[in-house]
Amino acid sequence: MIKKLETRECTELLNNNYIGHLAFIAHKEPHVIPITYYYDQANNAIIGYSAEGHKIEAMRKNDIVSLEVEEIKSVNNWRSVQVHGMFEELQGIDAKYLLHEFAQNVKKLITRKEGSHPEFISEFSSKLSEQGIPIVYRIRINEITGKFREAPK
């Protein structure tokens, strides 16, 4: 039976993961791509970064986006959260600070969940060195919903 997750359970799932699927509109069509993210619990926002390109251009034109994060153990044992929010491009010291927070928090999650100890952001996220200055963005969360399914015991 599929049931709704409580808000606390939804934010817990966001907080305990770092890979999700970002949905946005480009050229009047929906697009969904995997991203590395950090859930900024204090500000109820998703933090990400990218190089200039298709995704950033699309979100600048239409700032309504969604993020889906899931934990799937089996067809009868899974949890999924969907976030609806607004894309916001960050600049200057805010961008620099949140990119640092992103890197530190994703490294901690990888260490806790996978046992590896990444040292540099390029070990777990897009390599941007040849692509110029990264675009740091925030998704201001308007709504969080979640569902789960557990096999009967």
C-alpha positions in Angstrom: 0.0 0.0 0.0 1.3 3.5 -0.9 1.2 6.1 1.8 2.1 9.7 2.3 5.3 10.8 4.0 5.0 13.4 6.8 6.8 16.7 6.1 9.5 15.7 8.7 10.1 12.4 6.8 10.3 14.3 3.5 13.0 16.7 4.8 14.8 13.8 6.4 15.0 12.0 3.0 16.3 15.2 1.3 18.8 15.8 4.1 20.2 12.2 3.9 20.8 12.2 0.1 22.7 14.2 -2.5 21.5 13.0 -5.9 18.1 13.9 -7.3 16.3 14.5 -10.6 15.8 18.1 -11.5 12.8 18.9 -13.7 12.6 22.1 -15.7 11.0 23.4 -18.9 13.1 24.2 -22.0 11.7 25.1 -25.4 8.2 24.3 -24.2 9.2 20.7 -23.2 9.8 19.1 -19.8 13.4 17.9 -19.1 14.6 15.8 -16.2 18.2 15.3 -15.4 20.2 13.9 -12.5 22.0 16.5 -10.3 24.1 16.5 -7.2 22.4 18.8 -4.6 22.6 19.9 -0.9 19.5 20.4 1.2 19.9 23.6 3.1 17.6 22.7 6.0 18.0 26.1 7.8 16.6 28.0 4.8 14.4 25.1 3.4 16.2 25.3 0.0 18.1 23.1 -2.4 21.6 24.2 -3.4 23.2 23.2 -6.6 25.7 24.4 -9.2 26.4 24.0 -12.9 28.3 25.3 -15.8 26.6 27.7 -18.2 24.5 25.8 -20.6 21.1 24.4 -21.5 19.8 23.8 -17.9 20.8 27.2 -16.6 19.5 29.0 -19.6 16.2 27.2 -19.3 15.8 27.9 -15.6 16.6 31.6 -16.1 13.7 31.8 -18.6 11.3 29.7 -16.5 12.2 29.6 -12.9 9.5 27.1 -11.8 11.3 23.7 -11.2 10.9 20.4 -9.3 13.3 18.0 -7.7 12.6 14.4 -7.1 14.7 12.3 -4.7 14.1 8.6 -3.9 15.5 5.7 -1.9 14.5 2.4 -3.6 15.3 -0.9 -2.0 12.7 -2.9 -4.0 9.5 -2.6 -5.8 7.6 -2.9 -2.5 10.0 -0.9 -0.4 10.8 2.7 -1.4 10.4 6.3 -0.4 10.2 9.3 -2.8 10.0 13.1 -2.3 9.1 15.8 -4.7 10.0 19.4 -4.2 8.4 22.3 -6.1 10.1 25.6 -6.0 11.7 28.6 -7.7 15.1 28.7 -9.3 17.3 31.6 -8.0 20.8 32.3 -9.4 23.3 33.4 -6.7 26.1 35.9 -7.1 29.2 37.0 -5.2 29.9 36.1 -1.6 26.5 34.2 -1.3 27.4 32.0 -4.2 30.9 31.3 -2.9 29.7 30.6 0.6 26.9 28.2 -0.5 29.2 26.4 -3.0 31.5 25.8 0.0 28.6 24.5 2.1 27.5 22.3 -0.8 30.9 20.7 -1.1 31.4 20.2 2.7 27.9 18.7 3.2 28.0 16.4 0.2 31.4 15.1 1.3 30.1 14.3 4.8 27.1 12.4 3.3 29.4 10.4 0.9 31.6 9.5 3.9 28.7 8.5 6.0 26.8 6.6 3.4 29.5 5.1 1.2 32.6 5.0 3.4 34.8 6.9 0.9 36.5 10.2 1.7 36.4 12.6 -1.2 38.7 15.5 -1.0 37.6 17.6 -3.9 34.3 18.6 -5.4 35.4 17.2 -8.7 35.4 13.7 -7.2 31.6 13.6 -6.8 30.2 16.4 -9.0 30.6 17.9 -12.4 34.1 19.1 -13.3 33.9 22.7 -14.2 37.5 23.8 -14.3 37.6 24.0 -18.1 34.1 25.4 -18.3 34.6 28.7 -16.5 33.0 30.0 -13.3 30.3 27.7 -11.9 26.8 29.1 -11.6 25.5 28.5 -8.1 21.8 28.3 -7.6 19.2 27.9 -5.0 15.7 26.3 -5.3 13.5 28.1 -2.9 11.1 25.3 -1.8 7.3 26.2 -2.0 6.0 22.6 -1.5 7.3 19.2 -0.4 5.3 16.0 -0.9 6.4 12.4 -0.4 5.1 8.9 -0.6 6.4 5.5 0.4 5.6 1.8 0.1 6.5 -0.9 2.5 5.9 -4.6 2.0 3.4 -6.0 4.4 5.0 -7.9 7.3 
